[in-house]
């Protein structure tokens, strides 16, 4: 028991100066660089310099994760908002057309109620 307490005390005393030291960031930078390699296209330009290409509603982007060959993005928010705006515009057009029909029908009724002009 005394030996265990002594070992714990010695390990705590030795680890205190180590906790005050800064970690070596160069190893961390190397590890991150190896995890995310810089991709180069056929003409030698880095992939970061290549602009994404748009094919209709799809956008072809550079791969970001290891093992990816191609990354395709679809603007879901834009498509949904376009659909709702189109639906709202169609509803508004139907309301305007219905109001126009109502007004025209009322004008016809008023014309029919008026007495014929006197000569």
ABEGO torsion letter per residue (X at the ends): XAAAAAAAAAAAAAAAAAAABBBBAAAAAAAAAAABBBBBBAAGBBAAABBBBBBEABBBBBBABBGBABBBBBBAAAAAAAAAAAAAAAAAAAAAAAAAAAAAAAAAAAAAABBBBBX
